[in-house]
Amino acid sequence: MTVLMDAGISRGIGGDIGPKNIAGHEGKTVTHGLDGLRQRLADPWRMGARFAR
C-alpha cells in the first residue's frame, strides 16, 4: 500500500450495502447505502482508503 501512496495513487472502496429487493415490485432492486455509512467507512479510512464510489 505504501508503494501506491508514494506514487500518488489513492485507494478507494465501494461504500454501498448492495442491492435489495423492492417490496411489491418483483425483480426490481434498489441499492442501499446511506444508513450507517460513516461507521462502515471508518475501518477502510484507517487502512488508507481515501474515496468511495
C-alpha positions, 0 to 999 in steps of 0.5 A, spaced: 500 500 500 505 504 501 508 503 494 501 506 491 501 512 496 508 514 494 506 514 487 500 518 488 495 513 487 489 513 492 485 507 494 478 507 494 472 502 496 465 501 494 461 504 500 454 501 498 450 495 502 448 492 495 442 491 492 435 489 495 429 487 493 423 492 492 417 490 496 411 489 491 415 490 485 418 483 483 425 483 480 426 490 481 432 492 486 434 498 489 441 499 492 442 501 499 447 505 502 446 511 506 444 508 513 450 507 517 455 509 512 460 513 516 461 507 521 462 502 515 467 507 512 471 508 518 475 501 518 477 502 510 479 510 512 484 507 517 487 502 512 488 508 507 482 508 503 481 515 501 474 515 496 468 511 495 464 510 489 
